[in-house]
Amino acid sequence: MREIDKSRYVRILWGFSMGIAILLSAILAIRNPLNLILILILSFIWLVGRMLLGHLHGHDQAVAIFLMLAVLNLMISVPELVLRIADFRYDAGVYFGALRPSFQSLFVPDKDLFWKLSPSEPHINSLGFPGEEIECPKPEGVFRIIYLGNSCTQQGFPRIVERLLNRFFGTDSFRFECVIMAVSGYSSYQGKVMAEMYGGMFEPDLVVVLFGWNDHWQAYRSIDSKTKSVIEKGVLGNIYHNVRLLQLLRKTVVSLVPEKGEDILNEVRVPEAEYEDNLLEINRIFESDEVPVLLLTSPTSHYRLGVPEYFIEEKLTPSIEKSISLHKSYNQIVRDLASEHDLMLLDLESDFDTLQNLDQIFMNDGVHFTSQGLETVAQRIFEFMKYSSLIKRL
């Protein structure tokens, strides 16, 4: 091949390589306008390279450098941009403890809460919770209710409660605001940590607490109170957390290594005594600011419709019988605490167990709610508030 041909073909490859990168960057810019800067940088690099290649006839070494850069761009930059468009993440630089590796890519690590939702996702605030940014200090004329919980709360029934309260009791100068501090997989241990971190900051007027499911699932590697949060730090850690290709490589390696059976402990994530202590500590934190706490029991369809077999296969619980007995036991702890410490209680477990249409209230797992179920939970909370002193004293 003549030298002029080498330069010509490398120039074509250079334009193709950079063109794809610029196009992918434009797709990212639709989500985040800051990526317009990346488009400008890539366009400048493409233009400079094109100009230089036009003057490198006979300079084999210089042309070879551009050939290498074009190939590296196709092998590294382009896949990296594709992964970002797909919003792929595998932030496994934290010891997630209770969270199985197969679920780690759904979250980002947090040194206090182990994991949280990614603030880069739509409808997730900067703290990693569902919803808009939480205004601090709290605005005048706002009755703020914070909900501590797991995926059942994350599903969104607090928003329905907010709508109902504002429809019936809100005015032009007074409104209700429901703040969801709930993430899939959270136990009462993480609820306690959230209360310690944000309880005073958010200035709530009421706290609603719903835990239980994750507390009595079998622990993975360690129980929650013994779990260590080890987030990779330093230059290498920052590089890993910002390069999706490295995360994909790590995920691939992890997937090739079979999950060891001994990682599943013969213990629950939060033993019963610790579950009781966590709920009491949450109450103590808010009681010091004279903020009432409303405890909820976790309803289920398992008693009548059965426990899904895959709960056993995924080692969330050792047996169907154990799952049912533990769930009843943890809900009874909530009732006993409310009785012994004069706390407010909404016994959703007993309430829902009287319903005839459980298959329409719960999803197939018997844990999470259908849209009708979310409406039912919200209605129960609204009615409790409506007929309690919580509303009457306003």
Secondary structure, DSSP 8 states (H G I E B T S, - for coil): --HHHHHHHHHHHHHHHHHHHHHHHHHHHHH-GGGHHHHHHHHHHHHHHHHHHTT-TT-HHHHHHHHHHHHHIIIIIHHHHHHHHTT------S--TTS-GGGGGGSEEETTTEEE--TTSTTB-TTSSBSS---SS--TTEEEEEEEESHHHHTSHHHHHHHHHHHHH-BTTBEEEEEEEE-TT--HHHHHHHHHHHHHHH--SEEEEE--TGGGSEEESS-GGG-------HHHHHHHHH-HHHHHHHHHHHHHS---GGGEEEEESS-HHHHHHHHHHHHHHHHTTT--EEEE----SHHHH---THHHHTTSSS-HHHHHHHHHHHHHHHHHHHHHTT-EEE-HHHHHTT-S-HHHHB-TTSSSB-HHHHHHHHHHHHHHHHTSHHHHT-
